[in-house]
Amino acid sequence: METRVIVNPSAGAARAASRALALRSRLEEALGPLEWRESRSASHVEDLAREAALAGHARVIVAGGDGTVHFAANALAGSETALGILPVGTGNDIAFAAGVPKEIEGATHVLAAGHVRRLDVALARERIACCVLGVGMDTEALGRINSARFLRRGHLLYTCAALRTLLTYRPQRMKITWDDGSFDGEVVFAAITNTRSYAGGMKITPDSRVDDGKLDLCVIPRMSLPRTLASFGRVVRGAHAGMRGIVLAQSRRVSIETDRPLPVTFDGELTDLTTPLDAGVLPGALRVIGSPVASLERDTVHEREGELIA
């Protein structure tokens, strides 16, 4: 069996399973017999992906969003098993960065073509992140998102949770260092990224590339409330470069120290990990089935040689 499909039934407002199942016959026509598995939890996604890699599967396709991809990638990074993505979750920033269209029809074509790209990942505390490591207000925002009852998980919910958190979050003092600089002061949010966007399209580091051998850093310091709200709108659009006080940098390694332990999010997932944080890049550590050209977000990427999976 060459291909295992892992479906996260809770992704995409619990619609991922039905959307993925509707594509099964089309995928089987392109890839041959599929080993279909439905995950029971986040850790089960990781277990299923690791099991497939150890069994020598050529590819693992995950049906879900960035959280599902995160756990599968932690099992597959460094292996010869390629990760395919059916972007049926709420946030699909990792898929987009790899050149996988958000439209399921287009994503299926990309999986069928089987072009493999090598993507960088961030490593911190023996775990990897494909998209973002966050410290600051996004922890509280994610808590609001996870407890929301009246809005479906989606870009609107992300935006509402972020804006509400901005009004109440108390900035925390952080000392942040990277290859060519440092910052010491009160911070609303610090993001160490590998992709241009996260949280369903918020362009936090608009010049980021997934295969340049570097991590990107965005630091949003303490500001007046009007300036904070103005910066939020510009961050969503990726138009915050040059704003006074905001730091945008690239580095192979980033460290964050805080006066007290602060939670760290990985790819938009709450964790029990806290600062201090030391993150480094693992260039080309993850093999992902994606577009052989620049991603659909029009990233200018340095292309590495891809290959077709037999």
Secondary structure, DSSP 8 states (H G I E B T S, - for coil): --EEEEE-TTHHHHTHHHHHHTTHHHHHHHH-SEEEEE-SSHHHHHHHHHHHHHTT-SEEEEEE-HHHHHHHHHHHTTSS-EEEEEE-SS--HHHHHTT--SSHHHHHHHHHHTBEEEEEEEEETTEEESSEEEEEHHHHHHHHHHH-SSS-SSHHHHHHHHHHHHHH---EEEEEEETTEEEEEEEEEEEEESSS-BTTTB-SSTT--TTSS-EEEEEEE---HHHHHHHHHHHHHT--TT-TT-EEEEESEEEEEESS--BEEETTB--S-BSSEEEEEEEEEEEEE--SSS-TT----------B--
